[in-house]
Amino acid sequence: MSAYWLRDVFSSVLLCLSTLSVAHAGVSIDGTRIVYPAKEREVTIKLTNKGSDPALMQIWVDRGDTQSKPQDADAPFLATPPIFRLDPLKGQSVRLAFTGENLPQDRESLFWFNALEIPPLPQDSSGNMMQIAVRSRLKLFYRPSGLSGDLHKAIEQVVWRVQRQGDGDGYVLRGENSSPYHLSFSALSLDQGGRTTDTGGGMIVPFSSHDFPLPGYSAGIDGGKVRFRWMSDFGAAPEQSASLH
């Protein structure tokens, strides 16, 4: 299929480009994230159509641009097949191969796997019928060989502090990540003085820190526990806790 035809397919529908849970679409993707070990020639991602209608699927990888399209994505990964029909209650394996790029070897690199689901037009559709496509996005971590430690150890070594937010009156929960891994938290809260403050979760990139807002937080209370659920290579892990520093 030509690149021109693919562009026509992509532009002929109204795209829903917000990040959606894969469970909300007719087509689901196995797993909640993709890890690409550098030693592997390729990794396989399984897609399943749980709906009652066939779907046209387009697959590509981007570097974090939420508005990316298949024709302008420049991430160093090749998806095979990049476009295919997925019939109801059927599955399709997509092979993802790293095409080569001088990526950092002392830490993970983050990319995004995209699966665009284009439903068929109704048989009785008129010229005014509008087609809605749904895009699912999963984090794709390129993991070099020989990284020290692992995700479990990295999570245990995070240093948590409560900090004043800039020059304002607000406060943040700062997580310091000294590991080469991306640390993702599906839930993250601070328990202190009989009160729980929810931060909403988020991610800390390798060898960096991230400030999680603490809405309504009041200073002057010592101690406290940070409670969280973190995302392992296979999905959400049980709830854990850590002390403030």
Backbone torsions as a table, in degrees:
resi	resn	phi	psi	omega
1	MET	NA	138.0	-175.8
2	SER	-78.4	158.3	177.0
3	ALA	-64.3	-32.3	179.1
4	TYR	-64.0	-40.9	-179.9
5	TRP	-64.8	-40.1	179.4
6	LEU	-64.1	-39.4	178.3
7	ARG	-64.2	-38.4	178.9
8	ASP	-63.4	-42.3	179.3
9	VAL	-62.1	-44.2	-176.1
10	PHE	-66.3	-38.8	-175.1
11	SER	-87.5	-5.7	-176.7
12	SER	-85.0	-2.6	-179.1
13	VAL	-125.1	160.3	173.7
14	LEU	-87.1	117.5	-173.1
15	LEU	-87.2	136.0	172.0
16	CYS	-96.7	97.4	-167.4
17	LEU	-94.1	2.2	176.2
18	SER	-71.3	152.9	179.8
19	THR	-72.2	122.0	-175.9
20	LEU	-116.5	150.9	170.9
21	SER	-65.4	136.7	-177.3
22	VAL	-63.7	-20.0	-178.9
23	ALA	-75.3	-14.9	-176.3
24	HIS	-83.5	-14.5	-179.9
25	ALA	-97.0	164.9	177.0
26	GLY	-66.9	-29.5	179.4
27	VAL	-99.6	128.4	178.9
28	SER	-110.2	155.2	179.7
29	ILE	-116.4	130.9	178.1
30	ASP	-64.3	127.9	177.7
31	GLY	90.9	168.4	179.7
32	THR	-112.7	-3.7	178.9
33	ARG	-160.9	166.5	179.5
34	ILE	-126.7	129.1	175.3
35	VAL	-112.2	126.7	179.7
36	TYR	-111.6	98.4	176.4
37	PRO	-67.9	134.9	-176.1
38	ALA	-59.9	-26.9	-177.3
39	LYS	-75.5	-13.4	-177.5
40	GLU	-87.2	143.5	176.7
41	ARG	-74.2	-30.9	178.7
42	GLU	-163.3	162.1	171.8
43	VAL	-124.4	157.2	-176.7
44	THR	-117.0	134.5	177.5
45	ILE	-118.1	129.7	-177.8
46	LYS	-99.9	128.0	174.9
47	LEU	-114.3	141.2	-179.6
48	THR	-131.8	131.8	176.4
49	ASN	-89.9	105.8	-179.5
50	LYS	-94.0	3.2	-179.5
51	GLY	-89.2	-174.1	-178.2
52	SER	-103.8	0.8	-179.6
53	ASP	-123.6	151.0	174.3
54	PRO	-69.1	160.5	179.3
55	ALA	-139.5	144.3	171.0
56	LEU	-92.4	126.5	-175.7
57	MET	-112.3	138.2	170.7
58	GLN	-122.8	135.6	-175.5
59	ILE	-122.9	135.8	172.5
60	TRP	-159.7	169.7	-179.4
61	VAL	-124.5	136.2	177.3
62	ASP	-125.6	176.6	-176.0
63	ARG	-98.2	9.3	179.0
64	GLY	125.6	-0.4	178.5
65	ASP	-80.3	111.7	-177.4
66	THR	-68.4	-15.0	179.1
67	GLN	-101.0	13.0	-176.7
68	SER	-65.0	152.6	176.4
69	LYS	-124.6	159.9	-178.0
70	PRO	-56.3	-37.6	-173.8
71	GLN	-75.9	-16.2	-179.5
72	ASP	-118.7	4.1	177.2
73	ALA	-69.6	131.6	-175.3
74	ASP	-121.8	20.2	177.9
75	ALA	-68.8	149.7	-174.7
76	PRO	-81.6	54.1	178.7
77	PHE	-138.2	142.4	178.2
78	LEU	-115.2	122.4	178.4
79	ALA	-97.9	133.3	179.3
80	THR	-132.9	120.6	-4.3
81	PRO	-79.7	150.3	179.6
82	PRO	-81.2	-19.2	178.9
83	ILE	-147.4	137.0	-177.8
84	PHE	-164.0	161.2	174.2
85	ARG	-92.9	135.5	178.9
86	LEU	-122.0	109.5	-176.7
87	ASP	-76.1	160.6	-179.7
88	PRO	-56.8	137.5	176.9
89	LEU	61.3	22.9	177.2
90	LYS	-114.7	162.0	178.8
91	GLY	-121.1	162.1	178.0
92	GLN	-147.2	131.0	175.9
93	SER	-94.4	131.8	176.7
94	VAL	-109.1	126.5	178.0
95	ARG	-93.0	133.1	-178.9
96	LEU	-118.7	122.1	-177.9
97	ALA	-120.6	136.4	176.1
98	PHE	-77.3	126.7	-175.2
99	THR	-93.9	-3.8	175.9
100	GLY	102.2	126.6	175.4
101	GLU	-167.7	151.5	-178.3
102	ASN	-79.4	75.8	-179.4
103	LEU	-86.6	155.9	176.6
104	PRO	-56.4	139.2	-179.6
105	GLN	-102.2	-2.0	-179.0
106	ASP	-103.1	6.7	-178.2
107	ARG	-163.5	163.9	174.0
108	GLU	-70.0	153.4	171.0
109	SER	-115.7	140.4	-175.9
110	LEU	-103.6	129.8	172.4
111	PHE	-130.5	178.4	-179.9
112	TRP	-129.9	128.0	176.8
113	PHE	-90.9	128.1	-178.2
114	ASN	-115.5	135.5	173.7
115	ALA	-128.6	110.7	-179.2
116	LEU	-98.0	122.0	-178.2
117	GLU	-105.1	114.7	-179.0
118	ILE	-109.7	111.9	-178.0
119	PRO	-75.8	161.1	177.9
120	PRO	-74.9	155.6	173.0
121	LEU	-72.8	140.3	175.1
122	PRO	-58.3	148.5	-177.7
123	GLN	-62.7	-28.7	-178.8
124	ASP	-99.4	23.2	-176.0
125	SER	-70.0	148.0	176.3
126	SER	-104.3	-178.8	-179.8
127	GLY	-66.6	-16.4	-178.6
128	ASN	-94.4	1.7	-178.8
129	MET	-67.6	133.8	179.0
130	MET	-108.1	130.1	-179.0
131	GLN	-94.8	135.5	179.5
132	ILE	-111.4	123.4	177.1
133	ALA	-104.0	146.1	-178.6
134	VAL	-117.0	127.9	178.4
135	ARG	-108.9	130.6	173.9
136	SER	-106.6	139.2	-179.2
137	ARG	-126.0	131.1	176.3
138	LEU	-123.1	143.8	174.4
139	LYS	-67.9	137.9	178.0
140	LEU	-122.0	116.3	-178.2
141	PHE	-104.8	119.2	172.1
142	TYR	-87.0	118.1	-172.7
143	ARG	-112.5	107.5	178.2
144	PRO	-62.4	156.7	177.3
145	SER	-74.1	149.4	172.7
146	GLY	81.1	14.2	176.6
147	LEU	-66.4	141.9	-178.9
148	SER	-74.6	148.0	176.6
149	GLY	67.9	-159.7	176.9
150	ASP	-154.2	179.3	-177.2
151	LEU	-60.4	-41.9	-178.3
152	HIS	-59.6	-46.9	179.6
153	LYS	-66.6	-37.9	-179.6
154	ALA	-61.9	-41.7	179.0
155	ILE	-62.8	-42.5	-178.1
156	GLU	-68.1	-22.7	-176.3
157	GLN	-95.5	0.9	177.3
158	VAL	-63.5	134.9	176.3
159	VAL	-99.0	124.1	-177.8
160	TRP	-109.0	131.6	178.3
161	ARG	-138.9	150.3	169.9
162	VAL	-96.1	125.7	-176.6
163	GLN	-127.2	150.0	171.6
164	ARG	-70.7	140.9	-176.4
165	GLN	-85.7	99.4	178.6
166	GLY	57.8	-135.1	179.7
167	ASP	-95.7	2.9	-176.7
168	GLY	-86.3	-170.5	-179.0
169	ASP	-94.0	-8.4	-176.6
170	GLY	-80.1	168.4	179.7
171	TYR	-129.7	156.9	178.0
172	VAL	-132.0	156.1	170.1
173	LEU	-97.6	112.3	-177.1
174	ARG	-96.3	126.0	175.0
175	GLY	-107.4	126.1	-178.0
176	GLU	-107.6	118.9	-175.8
177	ASN	-107.9	109.3	-179.7
178	SER	-96.4	11.3	-175.7
179	SER	-102.0	169.0	177.1
180	PRO	-86.4	10.6	-175.0
181	TYR	-109.0	149.2	170.4
182	HIS	-78.1	128.8	-178.2
183	LEU	-111.2	114.4	-176.8
184	SER	-109.2	135.0	-178.3
185	PHE	-120.0	117.7	177.8
186	SER	-79.1	-21.4	175.6
187	ALA	-148.7	141.2	-177.9
188	LEU	-156.1	123.5	-178.5
189	SER	-144.5	162.4	177.6
190	LEU	-115.8	122.9	174.9
191	ASP	-101.8	118.7	-176.6
192	GLN	-155.9	128.8	177.6
193	GLY	60.8	34.2	179.5
194	GLY	77.3	8.8	-179.5
195	ARG	-123.8	141.8	177.2
196	THR	-110.1	126.5	177.6
197	THR	-113.6	118.3	-177.3
198	ASP	-88.2	133.7	179.5
199	THR	-98.7	-16.7	-178.1
200	GLY	91.9	-11.0	178.6
201	GLY	83.0	-175.0	-178.2
202	GLY	151.8	-159.0	-174.4
203	MET	-135.4	144.3	173.0
204	ILE	-113.5	122.9	-178.3
205	VAL	-77.9	164.6	-177.4
206	PRO	-59.0	145.0	175.3
207	PHE	49.8	45.3	-176.5
208	SER	-152.1	-178.6	175.8
209	SER	-130.2	160.7	178.5
210	HIS	-140.7	138.1	179.3
211	ASP	-99.2	120.0	178.0
212	PHE	-101.4	122.7	-177.0
213	PRO	-60.4	144.1	175.6
214	LEU	-118.6	83.0	-177.1
215	PRO	-63.6	130.7	177.1
216	GLY	75.6	11.2	-177.4
217	TYR	-71.0	140.3	176.7
218	SER	-117.0	127.5	-178.6
219	ALA	-75.9	170.8	175.0
220	GLY	103.1	4.2	179.0
221	ILE	-111.1	125.1	-179.5
222	ASP	-84.7	158.3	176.9
223	GLY	73.2	-164.0	-179.4
224	GLY	125.2	161.8	179.9
225	LYS	-125.1	139.9	171.7
226	VAL	-97.6	124.7	179.3
227	ARG	-115.5	139.7	-174.2
228	PHE	-157.7	159.6	166.2
229	ARG	-118.5	127.3	-177.6
230	TRP	-114.9	156.3	-175.5
231	MET	-94.4	114.8	175.6
232	SER	-83.6	-177.9	177.4
233	ASP	-64.2	-18.6	-175.0
234	PHE	-113.5	6.2	179.5
235	GLY	128.8	-169.6	-175.8
236	ALA	-67.9	136.0	177.8
237	ALA	-93.0	166.2	176.6
238	PRO	-60.4	160.7	179.9
239	GLU	-64.6	138.6	176.6
240	GLN	-129.3	170.0	178.3
241	SER	-139.1	159.1	178.5
242	ALA	-148.2	156.7	-179.9
243	SER	-88.5	153.6	173.5
244	LEU	-75.8	151.7	174.8
245	HIS	-104.3	NA	NA
